[in-house]
Every structure is written in structure tokens, then in C-alpha cells.
Amino acid sequence: MKISIITVLNTINYGSVLQTYATQKYLSDMGFDTEFVDFSRKDQKYGQIVKKTIFSKRNNLKQMIKKPIKDALDIISLGKSYRVFRGFLNRNIKMSKISYGSFEELVVNPPLADIYCTGSDQMWNSFWNNGIEKSFFLDYAQEKPRIAFCTSIGMTEFPIKDKEILLRLIKKYSFISVREKSAELLLKKYGISAYTAMDPTLLIEGCFWKKMATKRSVARPYLLVYQLHYDKHQGVVFNEVVRKIAESFGLDIIRITYSISDIQLGKKIVLPKVEEFISLFANADYVITDSFHGTAFSVNLNRPFSVIYPEQFSTRIECLLQLIGMEERKLSNINQIIGLEKDISFDKVNEILKNKREECKHIFQERLKTVCLEKE
């Protein structure tokens, strides 16, 4: 049985690439022939990103003076990001032979499969996707069965202007699994049944990711920083927290960044290979992040961590912390650093993840079996 999966594939983001890899492994282990749609939104294409970089505005004279240098460094970094992420996909992911750049192209010549699947990531967040991306709702699949695998909405309510279309598209699915409880409750509000699973990277055990990681690359004990949002955070100043925790625990600051031009607190490692990204988490003495996948890998690899919520779209992180009973790892006040423990017991967390994996496996096997029977 062949499943065609569409997800946020061609993007500059470690979490997106790793959830793609985890989705492929999980469904393949269940016996399905998986193939990902080689799809890129218009704003994800190399030329569009370069254009956006060059024509982006700066807020003051100092930024305007530095802009040409920063733009050059960002474009160089963009070339490296293509080698890192696309290279990983080419080596590890089975993709469609045809590359698609629009919904219209998918309608004219859709990938052939028995079942069509919307993958994980924020596929149904119309704000994040710059509007409703109909490709992510499989509206090119015609009358074939549609499923959603750990899909994220990222919002607690649909935008009023998008709601009617979004609900019409979602109601066409035979089976829906989401990765945050808030998404299940939102869909239930409109009479749509959904099952809350986990992100695909959490469906795969931490020992698998450790085997995939490269050897430790940082000699001294270190605090790993993985920050995706450089605007405001909820309650605290991000770098102030980083500095105080590093000083408190006597750790060097190592920061994963996406561009050579990033000037932030700590020693930066620019666009490490995907396997090294995992290694940096696996060997960290402490992690500070504002990222969902930064939180997920800290948990799955049993690394001490604190998470700082970004101002928007933090429901995914919140739902994960609630699931594993670690809400106290959210830092919303600088005073919480006082008495913060460096070592965390993950015994209870690992038991929760194990039980949830077993539940997910049972639900997926039963529901996908039903979808397969409906197809016949």
C-alpha cells in the first residue's frame, strides 16, 4: 500500500527535516510504501528567499549601513543551508520524481498513490503559511482516501476569514491525527474527530536518534542554545536567561544558528549537518530553547532544559510539557533561575513517552487498517 505524503519539505529548518525523516521511518516500519511530494511553496524557493533578503528593510541608519555585508553573509549561508538540508533529504528521503511548485501543478499531474497524507509540522496554520495552502490539504487527491499524520494547527482558533474554507477542506479526511491537544479540541468544536498523537520525532525512541548522531564535537561542558525567534518572548529577555544560567552552572555557551551574520551571545555553530545537530543536543549539559523541536529533542534525549515561549504559536510546546508533566521547565520569570536544578530525572517522562508510543501504534494500526479497507 503506497502513501503519498506532503509536508513542509524544502525549508531551512532542522525540525522540519527530522520530522520528515521520522514520519518516513514510522510509516515504513508499519509496512507502508512511503513517498514524499517534492513540493516547495513559492516563498521557499531559493530565488524568492534571496529576493526577500535583498529587498528587506532595516529599522535604523546603523542597520542600513551594515545591510550589504549582512545580505552577502545571509546569501552565502543560504547556499550552505541548501547543501545541508537538501543534501540530507536526497540521501535519506524517498521523494517524488516530479518537483512541484504550486497547487495547480499538483492538480494537473498528481503523484500516484493509494492513500494521500498530510504530514506533521504546521501544515494547517494559515498564518504561518501566508494563507491557505490548498496543497497541504490534499485537495489535488480527488476521491482517494486522505489522512493527517500528527499534523499541527498551531492555533487555538481558526482565523475568521479562513475558517469556512479550512473546515470544508479538513472534513474531507478519513482519519485525522494531530500533535497537540489544543488542535483536537479546536476540531471537536466544529464536529470533527481527531486523535492527539505526538510529533513524529517523539514517536521514535531517543536511542535511535543517539545512534544517528555524530561524535561529540565540543570538548568542554556546554549550554546549548537553539533559538528560532529573535523578537520578544513571553516574560523574559532570552539572552539574559542564557547568560545567567551559563554563569550559574559554569558552562560554555554554544549556539546553533542559521546564518554567518547572526551576532548573538555565545560561540555559534552555523548550519551544522543534521546528524551533528542531533549530537549537539545529545551531548549538551543543558539546553535553552524557544523551539518546539528543540524542546522535543531535549526531552527525547533526556537532556536538562529550559524553554522560553515565543510570543506566538507556543501551544505545541505547552501541550508537550503538559503531556510529560514538565510544565515547570517553562521560564517566564528571571527569578525562576534561582535554585534551578541542572540535573533532571527523566524516569517518569520516559515511561509516559513509552506508554504514549504504544497507544499511538495501536490507534494508527487500527485506523489505517480501516482506511485501507475503505479504499478497497
DAGI-V693709 format. One record per residue. N is the residue number from 0. RES is the residue in one letter. NEAR is the number of other C-alpha atoms within 8 Angstrom. Layout:
[[N/RES/NEAR] [N/RES/NEAR]]
This chain:
[[0/M/6] [1/K/10] [2/I/13] [3/S/15] [4/I/12] [5/I/14] [6/T/13] [7/V/10] [8/L/11] [9/N/10] [10/T/10] [11/I/7] [12/N/7] [13/Y/9] [14/G/8] [15/S/11] [16/V/12] [17/L/9] [18/Q/13] [19/T/14] [20/Y/10] [21/A/12] [22/T/12] [23/Q/10] [24/K/8] [25/Y/11] [26/L/11] [27/S/10] [28/D/7] [29/M/7] [30/G/6] [31/F/10] [32/D/9] [33/T/12] [34/E/12] [35/F/12] [36/V/13] [37/D/13] [38/F/12] [39/S/15] [40/R/8] [41/K/8] [42/D/7] [43/Q/10] [44/K/9] [45/Y/7] [46/G/6] [47/Q/10] [48/I/10] [49/V/9] [50/K/8] [51/K/8] [52/T/10] [53/I/7] [54/F/6] [55/S/6] [56/K/5] [57/R/8] [58/N/6] [59/N/6] [60/L/7] [61/K/6] [62/Q/9] [63/M/11] [64/I/7] [65/K/8] [66/K/9] [67/P/8] [68/I/7] [69/K/9] [70/D/10] [71/A/8] [72/L/11] [73/D/12] [74/I/10] [75/I/8] [76/S/12] [77/L/10] [78/G/8] [79/K/9] [80/S/12] [81/Y/10] [82/R/9] [83/V/12] [84/F/15] [85/R/10] [86/G/9] [87/F/11] [88/L/9] [89/N/8] [90/R/6] [91/N/7] [92/I/12] [93/K/8] [94/M/8] [95/S/10] [96/K/5] [97/I/5] [98/S/9] [99/Y/11] [100/G/9] [101/S/11] [102/F/11] [103/E/6] [104/E/10] [105/L/12] [106/V/9] [107/V/6] [108/N/6] [109/P/9] [110/P/8] [111/L/5] [112/A/8] [113/D/11] [114/I/13] [115/Y/14] [116/C/13] [117/T/16] [118/G/14] [119/S/18] [120/D/11] [121/Q/10] [122/M/14] [123/W/11] [124/N/12] [125/S/11] [126/F/6] [127/W/7] [128/N/9] [129/N/7] [130/G/7] [131/I/10] [132/E/10] [133/K/8] [134/S/11] [135/F/11] [136/F/10] [137/L/11] [138/D/9] [139/Y/9] [140/A/10] [141/Q/5] [142/E/4] [143/K/9] [144/P/11] [145/R/14] [146/I/13] [147/A/14] [148/F/11] [149/C/16] [150/T/15] [151/S/15] [152/I/10] [153/G/12] [154/M/10] [155/T/8] [156/E/5] [157/F/7] [158/P/7] [159/I/6] [160/K/5] [161/D/10] [162/K/9] [163/E/8] [164/I/7] [165/L/9] [166/L/9] [167/R/8] [168/L/10] [169/I/8] [170/K/7] [171/K/7] [172/Y/11] [173/S/8] [174/F/11] [175/I/12] [176/S/13] [177/V/19] [178/R/14] [179/E/14] [180/K/9] [181/S/10] [182/A/15] [183/E/13] [184/L/8] [185/L/10] [186/L/11] [187/K/10] [188/K/7] [189/Y/7] [190/G/6] [191/I/8] [192/S/8] [193/A/11] [194/Y/8] [195/T/12] [196/A/11] [197/M/11] [198/D/10] [199/P/13] [200/T/11] [201/L/12] [202/L/10] [203/I/10] [204/E/8] [205/G/9] [206/C/7] [207/F/8] [208/W/11] [209/K/11] [210/K/6] [211/M/8] [212/A/12] [213/T/8] [214/K/6] [215/R/8] [216/S/6] [217/V/6] [218/A/5] [219/R/6] [220/P/9] [221/Y/12] [222/L/14] [223/L/15] [224/V/12] [225/Y/13] [226/Q/11] [227/L/6] [228/H/8] [229/Y/5] [230/D/4] [231/K/8] [232/H/12] [233/Q/9] [234/G/6] [235/V/12] [236/V/8] [237/F/8] [238/N/7] [239/E/8] [240/V/11] [241/V/11] [242/R/9] [243/K/9] [244/I/9] [245/A/12] [246/E/8] [247/S/6] [248/F/7] [249/G/6] [250/L/11] [251/D/10] [252/I/13] [253/I/12] [254/R/12] [255/I/14] [256/T/12] [257/Y/9] [258/S/11] [259/I/9] [260/S/7] [261/D/7] [262/I/4] [263/Q/5] [264/L/8] [265/G/8] [266/K/7] [267/K/9] [268/I/9] [269/V/9] [270/L/12] [271/P/9] [272/K/7] [273/V/10] [274/E/9] [275/E/11] [276/F/12] [277/I/14] [278/S/14] [279/L/11] [280/F/13] [281/A/12] [282/N/7] [283/A/12] [284/D/12] [285/Y/11] [286/V/15] [287/I/14] [288/T/13] [289/D/14] [290/S/11] [291/F/9] [292/H/7] [293/G/11] [294/T/13] [295/A/11] [296/F/12] [297/S/14] [298/V/9] [299/N/11] [300/L/12] [301/N/8] [302/R/14] [303/P/12] [304/F/11] [305/S/10] [306/V/12] [307/I/14] [308/Y/12] [309/P/11] [310/E/8] [311/Q/4] [312/F/8] [313/S/11] [314/T/11] [315/R/12] [316/I/11] [317/E/9] [318/C/11] [319/L/10] [320/L/11] [321/Q/9] [322/L/8] [323/I/9] [324/G/7] [325/M/8] [326/E/8] [327/E/5] [328/R/9] [329/K/9] [330/L/12] [331/S/10] [332/N/7] [333/I/8] [334/N/5] [335/Q/9] [336/I/9] [337/I/5] [338/G/5] [339/L/6] [340/E/5] [341/K/8] [342/D/5] [343/I/7] [344/S/5] [345/F/7] [346/D/6] [347/K/7] [348/V/9] [349/N/9] [350/E/8] [351/I/10] [352/L/10] [353/K/8] [354/N/8] [355/K/10] [356/R/9] [357/E/8] [358/E/8] [359/C/9] [360/K/8] [361/H/8] [362/I/8] [363/F/8] [364/Q/9] [365/E/8] [366/R/9] [367/L/9] [368/K/8] [369/T/8] [370/V/11] [371/C/9] [372/L/7] [373/E/6] [374/K/8] [375/E/4]]
